[in-house]
Amino acid sequence: TYFLQDGLFSMVYGSPDSTAGLDSLRRFDVAFAGTKANHPDPVASALRSHHANFYLPQCGPNGAANVQPYGKLSYLEAFPDIDLHFYSGQHGQKMAYCIRPGGTPSDIQLHVQGQDSMAVDNAGNLLLVLAGRSLVLPAATVYQADSLGNVIPVTWTANYVVDNATGMLSFTTGAFDH
């Protein structure tokens, strides 16, 4: 679940706790950071045909019922010529950066708050540890597309770079066609 408040977005995920028989909600907040960061309002698209009900404390005493959800949420121009998209895929939630011609991947800097620690495992996955449990964000997948939409492979991977002292998250990249 994604929430927007005061220039940052929050990611909340539930995890079952088999020892206590309860489910737990965990949250971390992410803000666009660095000198090139913008703070755009999100744009929703891909209206879904079903409805959802939310009975969370922030939804008031009667909850929020009969809400028609969207399948995609975009932060256009989060950084110059870079958009951030959240959407649902066959394998769950996805987060994707779309870097248009002229965009520079090194402009992407995020300030992550609420986690106990961040790390990158040997497979390149980002591990966010919250209350003793890890949330795994898969290693980034990188490709380019030409003007016709054909995929052009790159010979490198975009690796997460974490700074636990500041909560900053960025990526390393290789050469690409600007």
N, C-alpha and C positions, 0 to 999 in steps of 0.2 A: 504494500500500500504506500502511496506517495502523497505527501501533504506539502503545501507551500505556505510559508509564513515568513514575513519580514526579510525577504531577499535570500532565503535559503529553502531547500527542499529537504523533507524528512523521509526516511525510508523506515517503515515499520514492518517487522516480520514476526510471525508466530512460530513457536516451536513447542512440540509436546514434551512434557516432563513426566516420563513414565514412573519415576520414583515417587512423586507427590500426587500423581493422578490429575495434574493441572496443566493447562497450556499457559505459556508465558508470551507476552509481547515484549519485543525489544526494539529500540529505536536509535538511529543515529542521524545526525543532521549534516548536510553538505551545502557549502556555499561556493559560488564561483569566486575565485581569488586571483591575485596577481594584477599587474598594471593594465592588462588587456581585457580584464573581466568586465562583462556587462551584467546587468541584472534584469533580464527581460521577464515579463509575465508569461506564464505558460499558455500555450494554445492547444485546446483539445480538438481531436478529430476522430474519425472512425466510430461514430455513434453505434452502440450495441443495441440489439433488439430486445434484450431482457432487462429486467429491473433488479436492483439490489437494495437491501436494507442494512442500515448501520446502527448498532446500539452500543455506541462507545460513549465514554464520559463527555467528550467534547461535542457530542451531538445533541445534548440536552436531555431532559427527563423522558421524552417520548421517542428519542432516536431520530433518525432520518430515514423515512420509509419511501419505497417506490421511486428510488433514484435511478435514472437511466444512465449507465456508465458509458465511458468512451474507451476505445481500444488503444488510443495513442495520445500521448502528451508530449509536446515539443517546446523546447526553449530555443527560439530562433535568435541567432546572433548572440549566443551565450558568450562567445569570443568572436573577434572579427572573422567573418566568413566560416564560422563553425556553429552548427546547431547540435543540440542534445535532444535525443528522442527516447522516450520510454514507451514500450509496447509489449503486448502479450504475444508470445510465440507458441509453437507446439510444445516446447520444452520449458514453459514458464515465462516469467518476466524477462525482458531484454532491455538493455541500455546501449544506445549507439550514438557515436559522434559522426556527423556528416561534415566533412571538411571540403568546402567548395574551392575551386581554383583561386589561388591567392591566400588561402588559409594556411596557418602554420601550426602543426600539432603541438609544438613546444609552448604555445600560448595557453594550452589547457592546464590549469592549475585549480585544484579543489581544496578547500579547507574542510576537513572531516572532524566532527565533534560528537561526543557521546560514547565512543568506543573506549575500551580499556587499552587496546593496542592494535596496531596494524602490522602486517608482515606479508611478504611474498614467499610462497612455497616454491619447492623445486620445479614444479610444473608451470610456474608463472602465474598462478592464481593469487588474487588478493584475499587475504584473511583478515576480517574485522572481528576482533574478539570483544564481546559484550557480555558481561556478567558470567564469564567462564565458558561461554559458548561461542563457536566460530560461525560467522556468516562468510560463505565463500563466493566471491565474484570471480567468474572464470577468466582465464587469461584472455587478453584482447585478441581479436581476430582483425587482421588488417588486409585491405586490398584497395586497388584503385579501379575506377571505371572510366572508360573513354567517353567521348561525346555521344556515342551510340549506345552506351550502357553496357558495353562488353567489359568483363572483368579482366584486369591486368594484374597478374600476381606480383607481389613484391618479395624481395629475398630476405626480409628481416621481420622481426616481431616487435610490436609495441609493448615494452615491459613497464609494469608499474614501478614507480619510485615513491617510497614512503619516507616521511620524516616524523617519527613518533613524538619528538620533542615539540613540534609545532602543529601536528595534525595535518600537514600538507601532503597532497597526493598529486603526482604528475606522471608523465610517460616519457620513456626514451624512444626515439624513432631512428630510422635509417633514411637513406636517400630516396626521394620520390619526385615525380613530375609535378611541379607546382602548377 
